[in-house]
Amino acid sequence: MDWSREICADLTIRLVDISDIHPGYLQALNDPDRIKYMHIGVRPKETEESLSRYVARSRDNPAEYLFGLFNKNELIATSRTHDIDQRAGKAHIGVLVFSNEHEGKGYATQLVQAVCDFLKDNLNISKISAGIMADNIASKRCFEKAGFHFHSIHPDYSDFICEIWVKS
Ligand SMILES: CC(C)(COP(=O)(O)OP(=O)(O)OC[C@H]1O[C@@H](n2cnc3c(N)ncnc32)[C@H](O)[C@@H]1OP(=O)(O)O)[C@@H](O)C(=O)NCCC(=O)NCCS
């Protein structure tokens, strides 16, 4: 699958490959502050091997895709869409910008929008949802700009508030 979108001369969105993994990607995944809104519970340290397996799995699994935003060929953000159910026309999505150097420039919004367009145009997915921690203001704003709206509170968690945002 060689879908890609050029945002401008330097910025491109395409699927992530194992060869795109670099220390900055690993560093982001191992930075407690960066992933505090993304993972539930304690996670083992991500290594080059575990990250390679994760990227490989995303390429093998027909129910998920791992897209990346590339700045002059360097991967600077990812958006994973998963639990794709073509029969029901549904999918989930998440997003991660690796460093604060690249935040606040609309990159996450562009990436989420592109992945939503991909899901709609290629897989006929019409309902896309994201789980967002209630205090993750930047993420809520990003998804709002990408056309999502608040839907409900996730019923499965009691230690924190996780909101479900949808685009349909
Ligand atoms: C959340 C995240 C993806 C946003 O990435 P980004 O590239 O900065 O997002 P964008 O620039 O597209 O949009 C962010 C918006 O939030 C706004 N924002 C950021 N922090 C804010 C704050 N504390 N209060 C109010 N608005 C805030 C920005 O100003 C921007 O809105 P604007 O364009 O109207 O000014 C990024 O911070 C990240 O990767 N965080 C860690 C992982 C994570 O939380 N992922 C989401 C899991 S659901």
The ligand as an SDF file (V2000), in Angstrom:
LIG
                    3D

 48 50  0  0  0  0  0  0  0  0999 V2000
   -1.6890   16.2850   21.6120 C   0  0  0  0  0  0  0  0  0  0  0  0
   -0.6990   16.4690   20.4610 C   0  0  0  0  0  0  0  0  0  0  0  0
   -0.8940   15.3350   19.4700 C   0  0  0  0  0  0  0  0  0  0  0  0
   -0.9710   17.8190   19.7730 C   0  0  0  0  0  0  0  0  0  0  0  0
   -0.0260   17.9710   18.7190 O   0  0  0  0  0  0  0  0  0  0  0  0
    0.1720   19.3850   17.9630 P   0  0  0  0  0  0  0  0  0  0  0  0
    0.9040   19.1370   16.6920 O   0  0  0  0  0  0  0  0  0  0  0  0
    0.7180   20.3790   18.9030 O   0  0  0  0  0  0  0  0  0  0  0  0
   -1.3500   19.7480   17.6260 O   0  0  0  0  0  0  0  0  0  0  0  0
   -1.8770   20.9410   16.7180 P   0  0  0  0  0  0  0  0  0  0  0  0
   -0.8370   21.9940   16.5970 O   0  0  0  0  0  0  0  0  0  0  0  0
   -2.4190   20.3390   15.4750 O   0  0  0  0  0  0  0  0  0  0  0  0
   -3.1150   21.4610   17.5850 O   0  0  0  0  0  0  0  0  0  0  0  0
   -2.9750   21.7020   18.9620 C   0  0  0  0  0  0  0  0  0  0  0  0
   -3.9570   22.7840   19.3950 C   0  0  0  0  0  0  0  0  0  0  0  0
   -4.0490   22.7600   20.8110 O   0  0  0  0  0  0  0  0  0  0  0  0
   -3.7890   24.0610   21.3070 C   0  0  0  0  0  0  0  0  0  0  0  0
   -3.2230   23.9020   22.6490 N   0  0  0  0  0  0  0  0  0  0  0  0
   -2.0880   23.2480   22.9970 C   0  0  0  0  0  0  0  0  0  0  0  0
   -1.9170   23.3090   24.3470 N   0  0  0  0  0  0  0  0  0  0  0  0
   -2.9910   23.9990   24.8200 C   0  0  0  0  0  0  0  0  0  0  0  0
   -3.3920   24.3780   26.1280 C   0  0  0  0  0  0  0  0  0  0  0  0
   -2.6730   24.0480   27.2160 N   0  0  0  0  0  0  0  0  0  0  0  0
   -4.5460   25.0870   26.2670 N   0  0  0  0  0  0  0  0  0  0  0  0
   -5.2950   25.4130   25.1920 C   0  0  0  0  0  0  0  0  0  0  0  0
   -4.9580   25.0500   23.9030 N   0  0  0  0  0  0  0  0  0  0  0  0
   -3.8190   24.3770   23.7480 C   0  0  0  0  0  0  0  0  0  0  0  0
   -2.8470   24.6630   20.2970 C   0  0  0  0  0  0  0  0  0  0  0  0
   -2.8000   26.0630   20.4180 O   0  0  0  0  0  0  0  0  0  0  0  0
   -3.5200   24.1850   19.0050 C   0  0  0  0  0  0  0  0  0  0  0  0
   -4.7110   24.8930   18.7380 O   0  0  0  0  0  0  0  0  0  0  0  0
   -4.7970   26.1590   17.7470 P   0  0  0  0  0  0  0  0  0  0  0  0
   -4.2880   25.7060   16.4140 O   0  0  0  0  0  0  0  0  0  0  0  0
   -6.2410   26.5230   17.7460 O   0  0  0  0  0  0  0  0  0  0  0  0
   -3.9240   27.2340   18.3280 O   0  0  0  0  0  0  0  0  0  0  0  0
    0.7690   16.4790   20.9750 C   0  0  0  0  0  0  0  0  0  0  0  0
    0.8810   17.4360   21.9800 O   0  0  0  0  0  0  0  0  0  0  0  0
    1.2200   15.1190   21.5120 C   0  0  0  0  0  0  0  0  0  0  0  0
    1.6970   14.2860   20.7630 O   0  0  0  0  0  0  0  0  0  0  0  0
    1.0780   14.9200   22.8360 N   0  0  0  0  0  0  0  0  0  0  0  0
    1.5180   13.6680   23.4670 C   0  0  0  0  0  0  0  0  0  0  0  0
    0.7020   12.4620   23.0030 C   0  0  0  0  0  0  0  0  0  0  0  0
   -0.7860   12.6610   23.1500 C   0  0  0  0  0  0  0  0  0  0  0  0
   -1.2800   13.1760   24.1420 O   0  0  0  0  0  0  0  0  0  0  0  0
   -1.5210   12.2180   22.1080 N   0  0  0  0  0  0  0  0  0  0  0  0
   -2.9720   12.2750   22.0580 C   0  0  0  0  0  0  0  0  0  0  0  0
   -3.5550   11.0580   22.6480 C   0  0  0  0  0  0  0  0  0  0  0  0
   -5.3290   11.0650   22.3950 S   0  0  0  0  0  0  0  0  0  0  0  0
  1  2  1  0
  2  3  1  0
  2  4  1  0
  2 36  1  0
  4  5  1  0
  5  6  1  0
  6  7  2  0
  6  8  1  0
  6  9  1  0
  9 10  1  0
 10 11  2  0
 10 12  1  0
 10 13  1  0
 13 14  1  0
 14 15  1  0
 15 16  1  0
 15 30  1  0
 16 17  1  0
 17 18  1  0
 17 28  1  0
 18 19  1  0
 18 27  1  0
 19 20  2  0
 20 21  1  0
 21 22  1  0
 21 27  2  0
 22 23  1  0
 22 24  2  0
 24 25  1  0
 25 26  2  0
 26 27  1  0
 28 29  1  0
 28 30  1  0
 30 31  1  0
 31 32  1  0
 32 33  2  0
 32 34  1  0
 32 35  1  0
 36 37  1  0
 36 38  1  0
 38 39  2  0
 38 40  1  0
 40 41  1  0
 41 42  1  0
 42 43  1  0
 43 44  2  0
 43 45  1  0
 45 46  1  0
 46 47  1  0
 47 48  1  0
M  END
$$$$
